[in-house]
Amino acid sequence: MAKKSSKGSRGSKGSRDSKGSKGSKGKGSSSKGGKGSGGRRSSKKNSSGKVYGGPKYTPRHTDCFFLLLFICFLVGMVVVSIVAVRKGDINRLIRGRDMYGNLCGVKNNGDGRNTLDHTSRGVLIFPNPVRLSVSYCAERCPCTKDSPCPNVDFSNPDYSRLLCPYQRDGSPVYAGGPSNPSHIVTFNTDGKCYWWFNTREIINRCIPTGSEFFVSPNSNSTTSADSSNIDNLRDQTTKILGDVNQTKYWLFLLAGVALVLGFVWLIMLTHFAGFFVWTTIVLIFLASLGVTIFLGLEYKEDRDEQQKLEAQGRGQDVTNSEKAQKTTLMVLAVIAGIITMVILVLICFFFNRIKVAVRLIKEAAKAVGEMKLIILFPLVTLFFLIAVLIYGIAFWLILGTVADDVNDSDGNWKGTKSDRTLQGMQVYFVFGIFWLVAFVLAATEMTFARTFVRWYYAPKGKKAGSGGKAQGVGSCTVWRSWGTVMWYHLGTVAFGSFIIAVVMMIRAVIWFIQRNLEKYKGNDFVDKLLKCLGCCFAYVQRFLEFINRNAYIVTAMIGIGFCGACKRAYHLLTSNAVLLIAVSGVAEFLLFLGKLFITVSVVIVAVLIFRSDDELNYWAIPVILAALIAYAVATAFLSLFSIAISTIFLCFCNDIEYATINGKGEDEVWPHVSPSLDKFISEFKGASPEAKMVDAK
């Protein structure tokens, strides 16, 4: 029986935000666990005995130093942005520059020979859109929606409609204009003119809207396909784009169907998660056993046949290949048998853990199902991510215009060059964007963690017909949790996201060095070493993201800083390592099944819709797009479910540790424990403090 704590000490009311929630009335006593018990626990006396409502959440500002550091860094980014606007030439972005360094739409009076008058030429054209180094200014875009390009007649081209850049001094590349096929890159690699293509004017650039260009990015020449193949490929691509445009509203609708199917999958998990898991485990074992028996029988048949021939004195009739086949079958049968035995041992060893894992996943599915509007919160995350990316891209480009022009000895424009100060500002700005992106994602994770912590420790209705629903939580809980994170825990978010940003910056530096080595054909050994380092740091980032997520959950649970939360999360995870493996394996399997269920269901609906549409040229293309959209929606939706599983798991481990250290008396009430978990936790009454590992029975 657990020891009762001293009277008169003040107990908590469970896991609550700063305002708290109503708890049970009456005098109470608090139980304190040991070092790993998660701090002070809430426990109150009433007529029926002691009440435990979860660990005490203490609302306090965490990791304030890193929050101040983050704010100072943001101020630095604002300063860099102001410097970029003041010293940069925004006309380079708005108007564009041709391949000779002249601005479009103005009269150029620049250094060297960049002095062309482009007052009447306000748009920038890239005649070879896959080779952006070739560009020139023009009065208007060649072909638009209102004035589309005519079909290309390769046997008798319309030379007046070709796209031909001018020379450095502004004179035509061909006096009098192009007049023969040798002037066109399709027929001559030394040609200067290009086929026309449909475009749309965006920020004074002629952006291609069709597929009428087929030019190698490494040269001016076209691909080796002949004219008829190019014409056929253009026609097919145009039809595909038309099919996509015609079915775009159906694709949006199918994305909504995928979201609805996500909730259907959660409902299925609450009822059939155990069936899915155990059926799959049994099928895997039976399949392994079947393969073992099959290989054993095949080996026995070959062995008996060869022994029979040897008994008849016809051993020489057995070929070497038949002997090798018998040996191979024996080896495969032994390997299959070992694998079958390993699977059987693992099933026996993880049997109890898998039962607990299934229960926890059902709880996570139930949590998401009871707070349905939580799926709208990622839209807030998406808004901030888009804002960060727009800000980052815009001011990164403006910062690039601060670079000075570089001319050759003849005064011809060669490009731009950044000095060390500008390069330092660019590195600073890139790291800031990485930090901002990681910050937004970390804040979202902690908000979800706080939401699911509140759900887990909320009292569960145990009356008939209540279904064990959590009381005091609902669709607005995520917004209250967001407010809690914004007010108290932004420092912890800044700390964790800073670590991720550092790793992202290291990976970016490795990629930059590797790219320059490829560009200048550097050392092959160094290139492979950098690829290996990039792969290693990718796994380091994934590991740190796992640690950060669990640290955010602990912060959301008891309100401590990042380092303390990491230590506490590490303790809970290592103390329940076997259960962690079981939960992770079962969760990954069910998440995979969920993605498969949603994607396949949407594909079936898409086939039924698009296959009967006679106006579509290739109905398989919209079906493929629908499958990709469904998979993306399923991945985003189930990532939320993954956070719910991680949070419920850590909360459960915290309860198990409390029950292990303090025991759970028969008269003790845990109102936050759902009926499906109450019986399991009750088995820990009187457990010894030395018990460390969760062992479900």
C-alpha positions as CSV (number, residue, x, y, z in Angstrom):
1,M,0.0,0.0,0.0
2,A,1.3,3.5,-0.8
3,K,2.4,5.7,2.0
4,K,0.2,8.6,2.8
5,S,1.9,12.0,2.6
6,S,1.9,14.6,5.4
7,K,-1.3,16.4,6.2
8,G,-1.8,20.0,5.7
9,S,0.4,20.4,2.7
10,R,-1.2,22.0,-0.3
11,G,-2.1,19.7,-3.3
12,S,-2.5,20.7,-6.9
13,K,-5.7,20.5,-8.9
14,G,-4.1,18.4,-11.7
15,S,-2.7,19.6,-14.9
16,R,-4.2,23.1,-15.4
17,D,-3.4,26.4,-17.1
18,S,-2.7,29.5,-15.1
19,K,-6.3,30.1,-14.2
20,G,-6.8,26.5,-13.2
21,S,-9.9,24.5,-13.1
22,K,-12.4,23.4,-10.5
23,G,-11.2,20.4,-8.5
24,S,-12.6,18.3,-5.7
25,K,-13.3,20.1,-2.5
26,G,-12.2,19.3,1.0
27,K,-9.0,19.1,2.8
28,G,-6.2,17.2,1.2
29,S,-2.7,16.0,1.4
30,S,0.0,15.9,-1.2
31,S,2.2,13.1,-2.2
32,K,5.7,13.8,-3.3
33,G,7.5,11.4,-5.4
34,G,11.2,10.8,-5.6
35,K,13.5,12.5,-8.1
36,G,11.9,10.9,-11.0
37,S,8.3,11.3,-9.9
38,G,7.7,14.4,-11.8
39,G,7.6,16.9,-8.9
40,R,4.6,17.6,-6.7
41,R,1.5,15.6,-7.4
42,S,-2.1,16.7,-6.8
43,S,-3.8,14.6,-4.2
44,K,-6.9,15.4,-2.2
45,K,-9.0,13.7,0.4
46,N,-12.7,13.3,0.1
47,S,-15.3,10.9,1.5
48,S,-14.1,8.1,-0.7
49,G,-10.4,8.5,-0.2
50,K,-7.4,10.2,-1.9
51,V,-7.7,11.8,-5.4
52,Y,-4.8,12.1,-7.8
53,G,-5.3,14.5,-10.7
54,G,-1.9,14.4,-12.4
55,P,1.4,16.3,-12.0
56,K,1.2,19.9,-10.9
57,Y,1.5,22.3,-13.8
58,T,3.2,25.5,-12.6
59,P,2.7,28.4,-15.0
60,R,5.9,30.3,-15.2
61,H,8.1,31.9,-17.9
62,T,10.7,29.4,-19.1
63,D,14.1,30.0,-20.7
64,C,13.7,33.8,-20.8
65,F,17.4,34.2,-21.9
66,F,16.7,32.4,-25.2
67,L,13.6,34.4,-25.7
68,L,15.6,37.6,-25.3
69,L,18.3,36.2,-27.6
70,F,15.6,35.4,-30.2
71,I,14.1,38.9,-30.0
72,C,17.6,40.5,-30.3
73,F,18.2,38.3,-33.3
74,L,14.9,39.4,-34.9
75,V,15.9,43.0,-34.3
76,G,19.2,42.2,-36.1
77,M,17.2,40.8,-39.1
78,V,15.1,44.0,-39.2
79,V,18.4,46.0,-39.3
80,V,19.7,43.8,-42.1
81,S,16.4,44.3,-44.0
82,I,16.6,48.1,-43.6
83,V,20.2,48.1,-44.9
84,A,19.2,45.9,-47.8
85,V,16.4,48.4,-48.8
86,R,18.6,51.5,-48.4
87,K,21.7,50.2,-50.1
88,G,20.2,47.8,-52.6
89,D,18.7,48.6,-56.0
90,I,15.1,47.3,-55.9
91,N,14.8,48.2,-59.6
92,R,16.9,45.2,-60.4
93,L,14.1,43.0,-58.9
94,I,11.1,45.0,-60.2
95,R,12.3,45.8,-63.7
96,G,14.8,43.0,-64.3
97,R,18.2,43.1,-66.1
98,D,19.2,41.7,-69.5
99,M,22.2,39.5,-70.0
100,Y,24.4,42.6,-70.5
101,G,23.5,44.2,-67.2
102,N,21.0,46.8,-68.5
103,L,17.7,47.5,-66.7
104,C,14.5,47.1,-68.6
105,G,12.1,50.0,-68.9
106,V,14.7,52.8,-68.3
107,K,17.5,54.6,-70.0
108,N,20.7,53.0,-68.6
109,N,23.7,55.2,-67.8
110,G,25.6,52.6,-65.8
111,D,29.3,51.8,-65.6
112,G,31.2,50.4,-68.5
113,R,29.0,49.6,-71.5
114,N,25.7,49.1,-69.8
115,T,24.1,52.2,-71.5
116,L,21.3,50.9,-73.6
117,D,18.1,52.9,-73.8
118,H,15.3,50.5,-72.8
119,T,12.7,53.1,-72.0
120,S,10.2,51.4,-74.5
121,R,11.3,47.9,-73.5
122,G,9.6,47.3,-70.2
123,V,9.5,43.5,-69.9
124,L,12.2,40.8,-69.6
125,I,12.1,37.7,-71.8
126,F,14.0,34.5,-71.2
127,P,13.9,32.9,-74.7
128,N,15.3,29.7,-73.3
129,P,13.5,29.4,-69.9
130,V,15.7,26.5,-68.8
131,R,18.8,28.6,-69.4
132,L,18.2,31.8,-67.5
133,S,21.6,33.3,-68.4
134,V,20.1,34.3,-71.8
135,S,17.7,37.2,-71.4
136,Y,16.7,40.4,-73.1
137,C,14.3,43.3,-72.8
138,A,11.3,43.7,-75.1
139,E,8.3,45.9,-75.5
140,R,5.8,43.2,-74.7
141,C,5.6,39.5,-74.0
142,P,5.7,37.4,-77.2
143,C,2.5,35.4,-76.8
144,T,-0.2,35.9,-74.2
145,K,-3.6,34.5,-73.3
146,D,-5.3,37.3,-75.4
147,S,-2.9,36.8,-78.3
148,P,-1.7,33.1,-78.3
149,C,1.1,31.8,-80.4
150,P,0.3,30.1,-83.7
151,N,1.2,26.5,-84.2
152,V,4.8,26.0,-85.3
153,D,5.3,24.9,-88.9
154,F,8.8,23.4,-88.8
155,S,8.9,23.1,-92.6
156,N,8.1,26.7,-93.2
157,P,8.6,28.7,-90.0
158,D,7.4,32.3,-89.5
159,Y,10.7,34.1,-89.0
160,S,9.0,37.3,-87.9
161,R,7.6,35.7,-84.8
162,L,10.9,34.2,-83.5
163,L,12.5,35.3,-80.3
164,C,15.9,36.9,-81.1
165,P,18.0,38.6,-78.5
166,Y,20.0,41.8,-79.5
167,Q,23.8,42.2,-79.2
168,R,25.6,44.1,-76.5
169,D,25.4,47.4,-78.4
170,G,21.6,46.9,-79.0
171,S,21.9,45.9,-82.7
172,P,20.1,42.8,-84.0
173,V,21.9,39.5,-83.9
174,Y,21.0,39.2,-87.6
175,A,20.9,42.2,-89.8
176,G,17.4,42.4,-91.3
177,G,16.2,39.7,-89.0
178,P,16.3,35.9,-89.1
179,S,15.7,34.5,-92.6
180,N,16.8,30.8,-92.7
181,P,16.7,27.7,-90.5
182,S,20.4,28.1,-89.5
183,H,19.4,31.1,-87.4
184,I,17.2,28.9,-85.2
185,V,18.7,26.9,-82.4
186,T,16.3,24.0,-83.2
187,F,18.3,23.3,-86.4
188,N,21.7,24.9,-85.6
189,T,23.6,24.9,-82.3
190,D,25.1,28.2,-83.4
191,G,21.7,29.8,-84.0
192,K,20.6,32.8,-81.9
193,C,16.8,32.7,-82.2
194,Y,14.3,30.6,-80.4
195,W,10.8,29.3,-81.0
196,W,8.0,31.4,-79.5
197,F,6.0,30.1,-76.5
198,N,3.0,31.3,-74.6
199,T,3.7,33.6,-71.6
200,R,2.1,35.6,-68.9
201,E,3.5,38.9,-67.6
202,I,4.4,38.7,-63.9
203,I,6.4,41.5,-62.3
204,N,7.7,42.6,-65.7
205,R,8.8,39.1,-66.5
206,C,7.4,36.9,-69.3
207,I,6.7,33.7,-67.5
208,P,6.0,30.6,-69.7
209,T,2.5,29.2,-69.4
210,G,2.9,26.3,-71.9
211,S,5.5,23.7,-72.9
212,E,6.5,25.1,-76.2
213,F,10.3,25.2,-75.4
214,F,12.4,22.1,-75.4
215,V,15.9,23.3,-75.0
216,S,18.8,21.7,-73.1
217,P,19.8,23.7,-70.1
218,N,23.5,23.3,-70.9
219,S,23.4,24.5,-74.5
220,N,21.4,26.5,-77.0
221,S,20.4,23.4,-79.0
222,T,17.2,21.5,-78.7
223,T,16.9,17.9,-77.7
224,S,17.6,15.2,-80.3
225,A,14.0,14.6,-81.0
226,D,12.9,15.5,-84.5
227,S,10.3,18.1,-85.3
228,S,7.3,15.8,-85.3
229,N,8.2,14.4,-81.9
230,I,8.6,17.9,-80.5
231,D,5.2,18.9,-81.9
232,N,3.6,15.7,-80.6
233,L,5.1,16.2,-77.1
234,R,3.9,19.8,-77.1
235,D,0.4,18.7,-78.0
236,Q,0.3,16.0,-75.3
237,T,1.6,18.3,-72.6
238,T,-1.0,21.0,-73.6
239,K,-3.8,18.4,-73.3
240,I,-2.5,17.2,-69.9
241,L,-2.4,20.8,-68.6
242,G,-5.9,21.3,-69.9
243,D,-7.1,18.2,-68.1
244,V,-5.6,19.4,-64.8
245,N,-7.3,22.8,-65.3
246,Q,-10.7,21.2,-66.0
247,T,-10.6,19.0,-62.9
248,K,-9.1,21.5,-60.4
249,Y,-12.4,21.9,-58.5
250,W,-12.8,18.1,-58.3
251,L,-9.2,17.9,-56.9
252,F,-10.1,20.4,-54.2
253,L,-13.2,18.4,-53.3
254,L,-11.2,15.2,-53.1
255,A,-8.7,16.9,-50.7
256,G,-11.7,17.5,-48.5
257,V,-12.8,13.9,-48.9
258,A,-9.3,12.9,-47.7
259,L,-9.7,15.0,-44.6
260,V,-13.0,13.4,-43.8
261,L,-11.5,9.9,-44.3
262,G,-8.9,10.9,-41.8
263,F,-11.6,11.2,-39.1
264,V,-13.2,8.0,-40.3
265,W,-9.8,6.3,-39.8
266,L,-9.6,7.7,-36.2
267,I,-13.1,6.3,-35.5
268,M,-12.0,3.0,-36.8
269,L,-8.9,3.0,-34.6
270,T,-10.9,3.6,-31.5
271,H,-12.8,0.4,-32.2
272,F,-10.5,-1.8,-34.3
273,A,-6.9,-0.8,-33.5
274,G,-6.3,-4.0,-31.6
275,F,-7.9,-6.1,-34.4
276,F,-5.6,-4.4,-37.1
277,V,-2.5,-4.9,-35.0
278,W,-3.1,-8.5,-33.8
279,T,-4.4,-9.7,-37.2
280,T,-1.2,-8.3,-38.9
281,I,1.0,-9.9,-36.3
282,V,-0.7,-13.3,-36.6
283,L,-0.5,-13.1,-40.4
284,I,3.2,-12.2,-40.3
285,F,3.9,-15.2,-38.0
286,L,1.8,-17.6,-40.1
287,A,3.5,-16.4,-43.3
288,S,6.9,-16.9,-41.8
289,L,5.9,-20.3,-40.5
290,G,4.4,-21.2,-43.9
291,V,7.6,-20.2,-45.7
292,T,9.7,-22.3,-43.2
293,I,7.5,-25.4,-43.7
294,F,7.5,-25.0,-47.5
295,L,11.3,-24.7,-47.6
296,G,11.7,-27.6,-45.2
297,L,9.4,-29.8,-47.3
298,E,11.2,-28.8,-50.5
299,Y,14.6,-29.6,-48.9
300,K,13.2,-33.0,-47.6
301,E,11.9,-33.9,-51.0
302,D,15.2,-33.1,-52.8
303,R,17.2,-34.9,-50.0
304,D,15.1,-38.1,-50.2
305,E,15.3,-38.2,-54.0
306,Q,19.1,-37.9,-53.9
307,Q,19.4,-40.5,-51.2
308,K,17.2,-42.8,-53.2
309,L,19.4,-42.5,-56.2
310,E,22.5,-43.1,-54.1
311,A,20.9,-46.2,-52.6
312,Q,20.3,-47.5,-56.1
313,G,23.9,-46.9,-57.0
314,R,23.1,-44.0,-59.3
315,G,24.7,-41.2,-57.3
316,Q,26.5,-40.0,-60.4
317,D,23.1,-39.0,-61.9
318,V,22.8,-36.2,-59.2
319,T,24.3,-33.1,-60.8
320,N,26.2,-30.4,-59.0
321,S,23.4,-27.9,-59.5
322,E,21.0,-30.3,-57.8
323,K,23.3,-30.7,-54.8
324,A,23.8,-27.0,-54.6
325,Q,20.0,-26.5,-54.7
326,K,19.6,-29.0,-51.8
327,T,22.2,-27.1,-49.8
328,T,20.6,-23.8,-50.6
329,L,17.1,-25.0,-49.6
330,M,18.5,-26.3,-46.3
331,V,20.2,-23.0,-45.5
332,L,17.1,-21.0,-46.4
333,A,14.9,-23.3,-44.3
334,V,17.2,-22.9,-41.3
335,I,17.2,-19.1,-41.8
336,A,13.4,-19.0,-42.2
337,G,13.1,-21.2,-39.1
338,I,15.3,-18.9,-37.1
339,I,13.3,-15.8,-38.2
340,T,10.1,-17.6,-37.3
341,M,11.5,-18.4,-33.8
342,V,12.6,-14.8,-33.4
343,I,9.2,-13.5,-34.4
344,L,7.6,-15.9,-31.9
345,V,9.9,-14.8,-29.1
346,L,9.3,-11.1,-29.9
347,I,5.5,-11.7,-29.9
348,C,5.7,-13.3,-26.5
349,F,8.1,-10.7,-25.1
350,F,6.1,-7.7,-26.5
351,F,2.7,-9.2,-26.0
352,N,1.8,-7.1,-22.9
353,R,3.5,-4.0,-24.2
354,I,1.6,-4.2,-27.5
355,K,-1.7,-4.4,-25.5
356,V,-0.7,-1.2,-23.7
357,A,0.4,0.4,-27.0
358,V,-3.0,-0.3,-28.6
359,R,-4.8,1.2,-25.6
360,L,-2.7,4.4,-25.8
361,I,-3.3,4.7,-29.5
362,K,-7.0,4.4,-29.0
363,E,-6.8,7.1,-26.4
364,A,-4.9,9.4,-28.8
365,A,-7.5,8.7,-31.5
366,K,-10.2,9.5,-29.0
367,A,-8.5,12.8,-28.0
368,V,-8.3,14.0,-31.6
369,G,-11.9,12.9,-32.2
370,E,-13.2,14.9,-29.2
371,M,-11.4,18.1,-30.3
372,K,-12.2,18.0,-34.0
373,L,-11.6,21.7,-34.7
374,I,-8.0,21.2,-33.7
375,I,-7.3,20.3,-37.4
376,L,-7.9,24.0,-38.2
377,F,-4.9,25.2,-36.1
378,P,-2.3,24.0,-38.7
379,L,-3.8,26.8,-40.9
380,V,-2.4,29.3,-38.4
381,T,1.0,27.5,-38.7
382,L,0.7,27.6,-42.5
383,F,-0.1,31.3,-42.4
384,F,3.0,32.1,-40.3
385,L,5.3,29.8,-42.4
386,I,4.1,31.5,-45.6
387,A,4.7,34.9,-44.1
388,V,8.2,33.9,-43.0
389,L,9.0,32.5,-46.4
390,I,7.7,35.5,-48.3
391,Y,9.7,37.8,-46.0
392,G,12.8,35.7,-46.3
393,I,12.7,35.3,-50.1
394,A,11.8,39.0,-50.7
395,F,14.5,40.5,-48.5
396,W,17.0,37.8,-49.5
397,L,16.6,39.0,-53.1
398,I,16.7,42.7,-52.1
399,L,19.9,41.9,-50.1
400,G,21.4,40.4,-53.2
401,T,21.0,43.7,-55.1
402,V,23.5,45.3,-52.7
403,A,26.2,43.5,-54.5
404,D,28.5,45.5,-56.8
405,D,28.6,45.0,-60.6
406,V,31.7,43.4,-62.0
407,N,32.9,44.3,-65.5
408,D,35.7,42.8,-67.6
409,S,38.7,44.7,-68.9
410,D,36.6,45.9,-71.9
411,G,33.9,47.3,-69.6
412,N,31.5,44.5,-70.4
413,W,29.2,43.4,-67.6
414,K,30.0,40.0,-66.2
415,G,27.8,39.8,-63.1
416,T,27.8,40.9,-59.4
417,K,30.2,40.2,-56.5
418,S,29.5,40.4,-52.8
419,D,32.1,41.7,-50.3
420,R,32.7,40.0,-46.9
421,T,30.3,42.3,-45.1
422,L,27.5,41.5,-47.5
423,Q,28.3,37.8,-47.3
424,G,28.2,37.9,-43.5
425,M,24.8,39.6,-43.7
426,Q,23.5,36.9,-46.1
427,V,24.7,34.1,-43.7
428,Y,23.1,35.9,-40.8
429,F,19.8,36.3,-42.7
430,V,19.7,32.7,-43.8
431,F,20.2,31.5,-40.3
432,G,17.5,33.8,-39.1
433,I,15.0,32.3,-41.7
434,F,16.0,28.8,-40.5
435,W,15.4,29.8,-36.9
436,L,12.1,31.4,-37.7
437,V,10.8,28.4,-39.6
438,A,11.9,26.0,-36.8
439,F,10.4,28.4,-34.2
440,V,7.0,28.4,-35.9
441,L,7.0,24.6,-36.1
442,A,8.2,24.2,-32.5
443,A,5.5,26.5,-31.2
444,T,2.9,24.5,-33.0
445,E,4.2,21.2,-31.5
446,M,4.1,22.7,-28.0
447,T,0.6,24.0,-28.5
448,F,-0.6,20.6,-29.5
449,A,1.3,19.0,-26.6
450,R,-0.3,21.3,-24.1
451,T,-3.7,20.6,-25.7
452,F,-3.4,16.9,-25.4
453,V,-1.9,17.1,-21.9
454,R,-5.0,19.1,-20.8
455,W,-7.2,16.4,-22.5
456,Y,-5.4,13.5,-20.8
457,Y,-5.5,15.0,-17.3
458,A,-9.1,16.3,-17.6
459,P,-11.6,14.3,-15.6
460,K,-13.3,11.6,-17.7
461,G,-17.0,11.0,-17.4
462,K,-17.6,7.4,-16.2
463,K,-21.3,7.4,-16.0
464,A,-23.4,5.2,-18.3
465,G,-23.8,6.9,-21.6
466,S,-21.0,9.4,-21.1
467,G,-18.6,7.3,-23.2
468,G,-15.7,8.4,-20.9
469,K,-15.4,11.8,-22.6
470,A,-13.0,14.4,-21.1
471,Q,-14.7,17.1,-19.2
472,G,-13.8,20.8,-19.5
473,V,-12.0,20.4,-22.8
474,G,-13.2,20.9,-26.4
475,S,-12.5,22.6,-29.7
476,C,-11.4,25.8,-28.0
477,T,-8.8,24.1,-25.8
478,V,-6.2,24.4,-28.5
479,W,-6.5,28.2,-28.6
480,R,-6.3,28.4,-24.8
481,S,-3.2,26.2,-25.0
482,W,-1.7,28.5,-27.7
483,G,-2.2,31.4,-25.4
484,T,-0.4,29.6,-22.6
485,V,2.5,28.8,-24.9
486,M,2.7,32.3,-26.2
487,W,2.7,33.8,-22.7
488,Y,4.9,31.4,-20.8
489,H,6.9,29.1,-23.0
490,L,8.2,31.0,-26.0
491,G,11.7,30.9,-24.4
492,T,11.6,27.1,-24.5
493,V,10.4,27.2,-28.0
494,A,13.2,29.5,-29.0
495,F,15.8,27.3,-27.3
496,G,14.7,24.1,-29.0
497,S,14.3,25.8,-32.4
498,F,17.7,27.4,-32.1
499,I,19.3,23.9,-31.8
500,I,17.4,22.7,-34.9
501,A,18.4,25.9,-36.8
502,V,22.1,25.3,-36.1
503,V,21.9,21.8,-37.6
504,M,19.9,23.1,-40.6
505,M,22.6,25.8,-41.1
506,I,25.4,23.1,-41.0
507,R,23.5,21.1,-43.6
508,A,23.1,24.2,-45.8
509,V,26.9,24.9,-45.6
510,I,27.7,21.3,-46.5
511,W,25.3,21.5,-49.5
512,F,26.8,24.9,-50.6
513,I,30.3,23.4,-50.5
514,Q,29.2,20.3,-52.3
515,R,27.5,22.3,-55.0
516,N,30.6,24.4,-55.6
517,L,32.7,21.3,-55.8
518,E,30.4,19.9,-58.4
519,K,30.5,23.2,-60.3
520,Y,34.3,23.3,-60.4
521,K,34.8,19.6,-60.6
522,G,36.5,19.3,-57.2
523,N,38.0,16.3,-55.4
524,D,35.8,13.2,-55.7
525,F,36.8,12.0,-52.2
526,V,35.8,15.3,-50.6
527,D,32.5,15.2,-52.5
528,K,31.7,11.7,-51.2
529,L,32.7,12.8,-47.7
530,L,30.4,15.8,-47.8
531,K,27.5,13.6,-49.0
532,C,28.2,11.3,-46.0
533,L,28.3,14.3,-43.6
534,G,25.1,15.6,-45.1
535,C,23.4,12.3,-44.5
536,C,24.7,12.0,-41.0
537,F,23.5,15.5,-40.1
538,A,20.1,14.7,-41.6
539,Y,19.8,11.9,-39.0
540,V,21.1,14.1,-36.3
541,Q,18.4,16.6,-37.1
542,R,15.7,13.9,-36.9
543,F,17.0,12.7,-33.5
544,L,17.1,16.2,-32.1
545,E,13.6,16.8,-33.4
546,F,12.5,13.7,-31.5
547,I,14.2,14.9,-28.3
548,N,12.7,18.4,-28.7
549,R,9.2,17.1,-29.2
550,N,9.3,15.1,-26.0
551,A,10.9,18.1,-24.1
552,Y,8.0,20.3,-25.3
553,I,5.6,17.7,-24.0
554,V,7.2,17.7,-20.6
555,T,7.2,21.5,-20.5
556,A,3.5,21.4,-21.4
557,M,3.0,18.9,-18.6
558,I,4.7,20.5,-15.6
559,G,5.9,23.9,-16.9
560,I,9.7,23.5,-16.5
561,G,12.5,24.8,-18.8
562,F,14.0,23.1,-21.8
563,C,17.1,21.5,-20.2
564,G,15.0,20.2,-17.3
565,A,12.4,19.0,-19.7
566,C,15.0,17.1,-21.8
567,K,16.3,15.4,-18.6
568,R,12.8,14.5,-17.5
569,A,11.8,13.2,-20.9
570,Y,15.0,11.2,-21.2
571,H,14.2,9.6,-17.8
572,L,10.7,8.7,-18.8
573,L,11.7,7.3,-22.2
574,T,14.6,5.2,-20.9
575,S,12.6,3.9,-17.9
576,N,10.0,2.7,-20.4
577,A,12.2,1.8,-23.3
578,V,10.5,-1.5,-24.2
579,L,7.1,0.1,-24.1
580,L,8.5,3.0,-26.2
581,I,9.6,0.5,-28.9
582,A,6.2,-1.2,-28.8
583,V,4.3,2.1,-29.0
584,S,6.5,3.4,-31.8
585,G,6.2,0.3,-33.8
586,V,2.5,-0.1,-33.5
587,A,2.0,3.7,-34.1
588,E,4.1,3.7,-37.3
589,F,2.2,0.6,-38.6
590,L,-1.2,2.2,-37.9
591,L,-0.1,5.5,-39.4
592,F,1.1,3.7,-42.5
593,L,-2.3,1.8,-42.7
594,G,-4.1,5.2,-42.3
595,K,-2.2,6.8,-45.2
596,L,-2.8,3.7,-47.3
597,F,-6.5,3.7,-46.4
598,I,-7.0,7.4,-47.2
599,T,-5.0,7.4,-50.4
600,V,-6.5,4.2,-51.9
601,S,-10.1,5.4,-51.0
602,V,-9.5,8.7,-52.7
603,V,-8.0,7.0,-55.7
604,I,-11.1,4.7,-56.0
605,V,-13.4,7.8,-55.9
606,A,-11.2,9.7,-58.4
607,V,-11.3,6.7,-60.8
608,L,-15.1,6.5,-60.6
609,I,-15.4,10.3,-61.3
610,F,-12.8,10.9,-64.0
611,R,-13.0,7.6,-65.9
612,S,-16.5,8.4,-67.1
613,D,-15.7,12.0,-68.2
614,D,-15.5,11.9,-72.0
615,E,-14.0,15.5,-72.1
616,L,-10.8,14.4,-70.5
617,N,-7.9,13.3,-72.7
618,Y,-5.9,11.4,-70.1
619,W,-8.1,10.6,-67.1
620,A,-5.2,8.9,-65.4
621,I,-3.4,12.2,-64.8
622,P,-6.1,13.7,-62.5
623,V,-6.2,10.4,-60.7
624,I,-2.5,10.5,-60.0
625,L,-2.8,14.1,-58.8
626,A,-5.7,13.1,-56.6
627,A,-3.5,10.3,-55.1
628,L,-0.7,12.8,-54.4
629,I,-3.0,15.3,-52.8
630,A,-4.7,12.6,-50.7
631,Y,-1.3,11.3,-49.5
632,A,-0.2,14.9,-48.6
633,V,-3.4,15.5,-46.6
634,A,-3.1,12.1,-44.9
635,T,0.5,12.8,-43.9
636,A,-0.4,16.3,-42.5
637,F,-3.5,15.0,-40.6
638,L,-1.7,11.9,-39.2
639,S,1.3,14.0,-38.1
640,L,-1.1,15.7,-35.7
641,F,-2.2,12.2,-34.6
642,S,1.5,11.3,-34.1
643,I,1.9,14.2,-31.7
644,A,-1.2,13.1,-29.8
645,I,0.3,9.6,-29.4
646,S,3.7,11.0,-28.2
647,T,1.9,13.2,-25.6
648,I,-0.5,10.5,-24.4
649,F,2.5,8.1,-24.1
650,L,4.6,10.4,-21.9
651,C,1.6,11.4,-19.7
652,F,0.9,7.7,-19.2
653,C,4.6,7.0,-18.4
654,N,4.4,9.8,-15.8
655,D,1.3,8.2,-14.2
656,I,2.9,4.8,-14.2
657,E,6.0,6.1,-12.5
658,Y,3.8,7.8,-9.8
659,A,1.9,4.5,-9.3
660,T,5.2,2.6,-9.2
661,I,6.7,4.8,-6.5
662,N,3.6,5.7,-4.5
663,G,1.3,2.8,-5.2
664,K,-2.4,3.2,-6.0
665,G,-4.7,2.5,-3.1
666,E,-8.0,0.8,-3.6
667,D,-9.8,3.9,-2.2
668,E,-7.7,6.3,-4.4
669,V,-9.5,8.0,-7.2
670,W,-7.8,9.1,-10.5
671,P,-10.5,11.0,-12.3
672,H,-8.4,11.8,-15.3
673,V,-7.8,8.1,-16.2
674,S,-10.2,6.7,-18.8
675,P,-12.0,3.5,-18.1
676,S,-9.8,1.6,-20.6
677,L,-6.6,2.5,-18.6
678,D,-8.0,2.6,-15.0
679,K,-7.8,-1.2,-14.6
680,F,-4.2,-1.3,-15.9
681,I,-2.9,1.5,-13.6
682,S,-4.7,-0.1,-10.6
683,E,-2.3,-3.1,-10.9
684,F,0.5,-0.9,-9.7
685,K,-0.7,-0.5,-6.2
686,G,2.0,-1.4,-3.7
687,A,4.7,-1.5,-6.3
688,S,8.2,-1.1,-5.0
689,P,10.1,2.2,-5.7
690,E,12.8,0.1,-7.4
691,A,10.4,-0.9,-10.1
692,K,11.4,0.9,-13.2
693,M,10.0,-0.8,-16.3
694,V,6.4,-0.8,-17.3
695,D,5.2,-4.4,-17.4
696,A,1.6,-4.8,-18.5
697,K,-0.3,-7.9,-17.5
